[in-house]
């Protein structure tokens, strides 16, 4: 019975593929990815990093890197820099490596905004953040491609996203990091946005067109 059940399972998933896999040497198999987690840059502390390391994680992605843009609280440049230096020193102390930074994202911080003045303001916003992000020495800096797009503006948003990404990439490269653009939100909320289209980058061909 056990043999018959095993045979049925192998056939159901594709027996040729299964036996081909079992016939491979271990060295042919892809190397497992190392683990990491995302944390807020402003709230990270040594205890959280130690918990990460104890859980087998070696890498961290920082979010909330624009905490100092909070209109309800004023930070001096020295205070802001201190937070970033502290985060980097804590990671170095614990032995957690900084992989990436997830840049801020919202409808107001859309790098593809159709209005040129608004787009330039968003790029400046990101560059202000990057001035401090470089202290972290990340390998990757991630931006979103767009927010939900007003109907009829899609082609213009492709143009604007390319302009912003190209400009921001120069700043990121100067930091010694790589720019990545994240594929975007799905259609689940479109019924609540009757005058909008889905964001850029939901399908492979959209990302190809963007690049």
C-alpha positions as CSV (number, residue, x, y, z in Angstrom):
1,X,0.0,0.0,0.0
2,X,2.8,2.4,0.9
3,X,4.5,1.8,-2.4
4,X,1.3,2.5,-4.3
5,X,0.6,5.6,-2.4
6,X,4.1,6.9,-3.0
7,X,3.8,6.1,-6.7
8,X,0.5,8.0,-6.9
9,X,2.0,11.1,-5.3
10,X,5.0,11.1,-7.6
11,X,2.7,10.8,-10.6
12,X,0.5,13.6,-9.4
13,X,3.4,16.0,-9.1
14,X,5.2,14.8,-12.2
15,X,7.1,11.6,-11.7
16,X,9.8,12.6,-14.2
17,X,10.6,15.8,-12.4
18,X,10.6,14.1,-9.0
19,X,13.0,11.3,-10.0
20,X,15.2,13.9,-11.8
21,X,15.4,15.9,-8.6
22,X,16.3,12.8,-6.5
23,X,19.0,11.9,-8.9
24,X,20.8,15.2,-8.5
25,X,23.8,15.7,-6.3
26,X,23.5,18.0,-3.4
27,X,25.9,20.4,-5.0
28,X,23.5,20.9,-7.9
29,X,20.7,22.3,-5.6
30,X,20.3,26.0,-5.1
31,X,21.9,27.4,-2.0
32,X,19.4,28.3,0.7
33,X,18.8,32.0,1.2
34,X,19.9,33.5,4.5
35,X,17.1,34.9,6.7
36,X,16.3,38.5,7.6
37,X,13.5,40.7,8.8
38,X,12.2,44.2,8.5
39,X,12.3,46.6,11.4
40,X,11.6,50.3,11.9
41,X,14.8,52.2,12.0
42,X,13.6,54.5,14.8
43,X,12.4,51.7,17.1
44,X,15.3,49.2,16.7
45,X,17.2,48.2,19.8
46,X,19.8,45.7,20.9
47,X,17.2,43.3,22.4
48,X,15.3,43.1,19.1
49,X,18.6,42.5,17.2
50,X,19.6,39.8,19.7
51,X,16.3,38.1,19.2
52,X,16.8,38.2,15.4
53,X,20.2,36.6,15.7
54,X,18.9,33.9,18.1
55,X,16.3,33.1,15.5
56,X,18.9,32.4,12.9
57,X,18.6,35.7,11.1
58,X,21.7,37.4,9.6
59,X,20.2,40.4,7.8
60,X,17.9,43.3,8.4
61,X,15.9,45.7,6.3
62,X,15.1,49.0,7.8
63,X,11.8,50.8,7.2
64,X,10.4,54.1,8.7
65,X,13.6,55.9,7.7
66,X,11.7,59.2,7.2
67,X,10.7,59.4,10.9
68,X,12.3,62.9,11.1
69,X,9.8,64.2,8.6
70,X,7.1,63.9,11.2
71,X,5.4,67.4,11.3
72,X,4.4,66.9,15.0
73,X,8.0,66.6,16.1
74,X,11.1,68.6,15.3
75,X,14.5,67.0,15.1
76,X,17.9,68.7,14.6
77,X,20.2,67.3,12.0
78,X,22.5,66.1,14.8
79,X,19.6,64.2,16.4
80,X,18.7,62.6,13.1
81,X,22.2,61.6,12.4
82,X,22.5,60.2,15.9
83,X,19.6,57.8,15.4
84,X,21.2,56.5,12.2
85,X,24.6,56.1,13.7
86,X,23.1,54.3,16.7
87,X,21.2,51.8,14.4
88,X,24.4,51.1,12.4
89,X,26.5,50.6,15.6
90,X,23.9,48.3,17.2
91,X,23.8,46.1,14.0
92,X,27.6,45.9,13.9
93,X,27.8,45.1,17.7
94,X,25.2,42.3,17.4
95,X,26.5,41.0,14.1
96,X,23.4,41.6,12.0
97,X,24.2,42.9,8.5
98,X,22.1,45.7,6.9
99,X,20.8,44.3,3.6
100,X,18.3,47.0,2.5
101,X,16.3,50.1,3.2
102,X,12.6,50.3,2.3
103,X,12.0,53.9,1.3
104,X,8.8,55.8,2.4
105,X,5.8,55.3,0.2
106,X,2.3,56.8,0.0
107,X,0.0,58.6,-2.4
108,X,1.9,61.8,-1.7
109,X,5.3,60.2,-2.0
110,X,4.7,58.6,-5.4
111,X,7.8,58.8,-7.6
112,X,5.5,58.7,-10.7
113,X,3.3,61.7,-9.9
114,X,2.1,63.3,-13.1
115,X,2.5,66.9,-11.9
116,X,6.2,67.7,-12.6
117,X,6.6,70.1,-9.6
118,X,5.1,67.5,-7.3
119,X,7.3,64.7,-8.7
120,X,10.4,66.9,-8.2
121,X,9.3,67.5,-4.6
122,X,9.0,63.7,-4.0
123,X,12.5,63.2,-5.4
124,X,13.9,65.8,-3.1
125,X,12.0,64.2,-0.2
126,X,13.8,60.9,-0.9
127,X,17.1,62.6,-1.4
128,X,16.8,64.2,2.0
129,X,16.2,60.8,3.5
130,X,19.1,59.2,1.5
131,X,21.5,61.8,3.0
132,X,21.0,59.9,6.3
133,X,20.3,56.4,4.9
134,X,23.9,56.3,3.6
135,X,25.1,56.1,7.2
136,X,23.6,52.6,7.3
137,X,25.6,51.5,4.3
138,X,22.8,49.3,2.9
139,X,23.4,47.0,-0.1
140,X,19.9,47.7,-1.5
141,X,17.7,50.8,-1.5
142,X,14.1,50.0,-2.5
143,X,11.5,52.3,-4.0
144,X,7.9,51.6,-5.0
145,X,7.0,52.2,-8.6
146,X,3.8,54.2,-8.1
147,X,0.6,54.6,-6.1
148,X,-2.8,54.0,-7.7
149,X,-3.0,56.0,-10.9
150,X,-5.8,58.3,-12.0
151,X,-7.5,56.9,-15.0
152,X,-6.0,58.0,-18.3
153,X,-2.6,59.0,-16.9
154,X,-0.9,55.6,-17.1
155,X,1.6,56.3,-19.9
156,X,2.6,59.6,-18.3
157,X,3.2,57.8,-15.0
158,X,5.6,55.4,-16.8
159,X,7.6,58.4,-18.0
160,X,7.6,60.1,-14.6
161,X,8.6,56.9,-12.7
162,X,11.5,56.4,-15.1
163,X,12.7,60.0,-14.6
164,X,12.5,59.7,-10.8
165,X,14.1,56.3,-10.6
166,X,17.0,57.3,-12.9
167,X,17.7,60.5,-10.9
168,X,17.5,58.7,-7.5
169,X,19.6,55.9,-8.8
170,X,22.5,58.3,-9.2
171,X,22.3,59.2,-5.5
172,X,22.0,55.5,-4.5
173,X,25.0,54.5,-6.7
174,X,27.1,57.3,-5.1
175,X,26.3,55.6,-1.8
176,X,27.7,52.3,-3.1
177,X,24.3,50.6,-3.1
178,X,21.9,49.3,-5.7
179,X,18.4,50.7,-6.5
180,X,15.5,48.3,-6.8
181,X,11.9,49.0,-7.8
182,X,9.3,46.9,-6.0
183,X,6.4,45.2,-7.8
184,X,3.2,46.7,-6.7
185,X,-0.2,46.4,-5.1
186,X,-3.0,44.2,-6.4
187,X,-6.6,44.9,-7.5
188,X,-8.4,44.0,-4.3
189,X,-9.2,47.6,-3.4
190,X,-10.1,48.9,-6.9
191,X,-13.8,48.9,-6.1
192,X,-13.1,51.6,-3.6
193,X,-11.2,53.7,-6.1
194,X,-13.5,54.0,-9.2
195,X,-11.5,56.9,-10.7
196,X,-8.1,55.1,-10.4
197,X,-6.2,52.3,-12.2
198,X,-3.9,49.7,-10.6
199,X,-0.3,50.9,-9.8
200,X,2.6,50.3,-12.2
201,X,4.5,47.1,-12.0
202,X,1.8,44.5,-11.1
203,X,2.7,42.3,-14.0
204,X,6.1,41.2,-15.6
205,X,5.4,43.0,-18.8
206,X,4.7,46.2,-16.8
207,X,8.0,46.0,-15.1
208,X,9.7,45.3,-18.5
209,X,8.1,48.4,-19.9
210,X,9.1,50.5,-17.0
211,X,12.8,49.4,-17.3
